Amino acid sequence: MSGTENRTPLIRLAKRSEMPPRTIWAIRVASIIVALILGCIPMILTGNSPIEAYGVILKGSVSRPIYLKQTIKIAIPLLGCALAIAPCFKMRFWNIGAEGQITMGAVAATYFALFWVGKVPHVALLAIMFLAGAVAGGIWGLIPAYFKARWNTNETLFTLMMNYIAIGIVAWLQGGPWEGRKGSQLIPMFNDAARLPQVFGVHCGWIIVLVLVVIMHIYMTRTKQGYEIAVIGDSVNTARYAGMNVGWIIMRTMFISGAICGIVGFIIVSGANFTLYKGVANGVGFTSITVAWLSQLNSFAMIVISMILAILEKGANTLQTRMQVPASIADIITGILLFCMLSCEFFINYSLIFRHKVKEEAKA
Amino acid sequence: MLLEHNCAIEMRGITKRFGQVVANDSIDMRINRGEILALLGENGSGKTTLMNMLSGIYQPDEGEIYKDGERIFIRSPREAYGYGIGMIHQHYKLIEVFTAAQNIVLGLDDEKMDLRRTNEKVMEICSRYGFEVDPSRKVYDMSVSQKQTIEIIKVLYRGADILVLDEPTAVLTPQETQKLFKVLLNMKADGKAIVIITHKLHEVMEVSDKVAVLRKGKYIGTVNTSETDPQALTDMMVGHAVTLNIERPRYPEPKRKLVVENLTCVDNEGVRKLDRVSFEANTGEILGVAGISGSGQKELLEAITGLYPVKEGSIRFVRDDGSEAELVGMTPRRIRETGVGMAFVPEDRLGMGLVGSMGMTGNMMLRSWRNGRGAFLRKKEPEDLANGIWKELDVVTPSITYPVRRLSGGNVQKVLVGREIAGNPQVLMTAYAVRGLDINTSYTIYNLLTEQKMKGVAVLYVGEDLDVLIELADRILVLCGGQVAGCVDARSVTKEEIGLMMTQFNAKGAE
């Protein structure tokens, strides 16, 4: 019988019983700290002092109002887009097409910025652009949802492909019908009437996304539709059992999600870029997946996470100019952050039991 | 040790628990070479669990496994293959877009993908045992029986000489079954040890050499097929009647409540799950539904609630004034909106009846979330309901917001049954309502159902424990292969009679 103990595996996993929420959040915060410590490794490898580097990142992103404004400008679309995809993820509908939905929202807003300017007053024009962006983004999100509901197509691939179609459309507009000076391959800059006004030195997009934070929080936790989304995310069978029309709810949620992405597209073109080009979404649709996931789909946590990612991005640019460290260091740290936060969820749910421990327990 | 030289596997004192449920209770069993052993038992008797321990999917909590007299530890399916043990599961594990040959070599790392040699080896196995297979054919082009053939070849290709087949004939036509039996006999002649898990008595009689019977996780015994008959096997399978003392009052004046006529349902693959099922359920009556698992119980309840598509037939709800409402073609939502009070406790509690990640309040809302005007949820009423059920049914939970997924099985069921009864239904349907529950909770559920019955509710109780069905129900509807094998008075019928109806109706019909 002596061989039996050796036959048990070296490490095995056991499911933990529920932890109090405070411990869970403490573990999550600790994982961020671990990530920042691990982030020192690439800095040391590139021959820099991590403390100095983190200092530069912070200084370059929040130390002066002008830097802070730029950082917030980066955070606005991230936050808005994370709010948009959160309901889809809650529903376990993997919408990775936010990039395309942003782009289409931007296209629709740009149409009115280019061709309706001067015909309607400033505020009305912005309102029209806002609505047009929302509708266009919503429709772009609705298409894959319709196919999912009707023929159960794979939404991950479908939404991803729709991104490239949207970018292709912009490329065609840029070189074709909407081209400004012939041969420039550029769409002309917006007239002032089509630009978002500034509030406290930053375009008023930040007000829009903060309002959206509150609305989406209420939508997800207090409304019947938010409840339907949560039930579908848990089990489609339960939703059907409760009499929910799953296909319809998927389409409705994707329209809402796409619409918010479209609004983000409108904010980007009329608040930051003042024109439309192929790279208008600039990876926001993908980075915001990280934001949504790291914040556990909690609207308010998204504000914090999107700011952290924006600080990293803005600070890393400073890092590059000051210390000649490649700005991609920010991407590395983001990656480590994601890794640590996801693995901490694992340790929240499971504990490791080592072999020798089991033996001791058996003796005791 | 005193071992017969043809004994391939010996299991001694195997025990496996899942939480509070003992799935296998110190089982001793032998599997011999050159023999087909049928492992017989009702649903939940622990057949598949036992065999999963042999194929490395589970590890036993207690007990020992010996192969050729030597103790072995099987920690994974891969190790099981190492010991020459291969299992063919009920649900095939094949990659649809791969060819037969690719599926067969999948997961073998010591082999280079030499398709020509693989094909030769596959053809060799085929000709030896009489399989018909085209190794270059893609799996998605194959019939169910061909897929099963691939699974068997896959196991043989890995050199298994001990084969376990989990309900191999469940999805086959009679002709395909005959083909499979021929192959099994060839393998037996080749000296392989074969176990088939089944509950079809006529197949046991036809193909096996020995029969091992399990009942409620316990090993009852092994008999030689030639020395037994279906009646004796049924007795072993269902056991002698146990007195449970469930109270069964009579309701004064039962009236028709639910009429099902010629109900036929077909699944995605064209298999008839329900075949011209007709019955009536009355007020103040518990109608038990008995049958081997997969005889159409799930489809029957889901069809009545509007969740399963109906091909033909009629389901009518009889209102108190005698008028009837046709339910076929209505969505679950429409059914509720037309004022048909129907409650359903499904088999898959967390996957269908409840939302695991939400607390009791969120789960109470599942029936009432649409109530009230406007876009906002009303939380007050479900909260009160949750508090009520928490107290009345003694649900063990830290709070009404604690995720129900984390509760024990019995408490999960109390939440579900409590909610369904709270809607004051006129028809209450339950599927395996006491599966996995301890005795006390089971009795709580029985009492709740009887209480509902005496309120004049028509209760449909799908169960697997015949002892309970006989004592709890007023009438018992027996299903067999999607057809009604009979509807009997529970007060006068015996377990053996039901057991025979459950297992032999189709065999008789085919003759």
Interface residues (C-beta under 8 A of the other chain):
Chain A: R7 P9 S17 E18 R222 T223 K224 Q225 G226 Y227 E228 A230 V231 D234 S235 N237 T238 R240 Y241 A242 G243 M244 N245
Chain B: F73 R75 T305 L307 T331 P332 R333 R336 F344 P346 D348 L350 G351 M352 G353 L354 V355 G356 S357 M358 G362 M365 L366 R367 W369 R370 A375 F376 L377 Y402 P403 R406
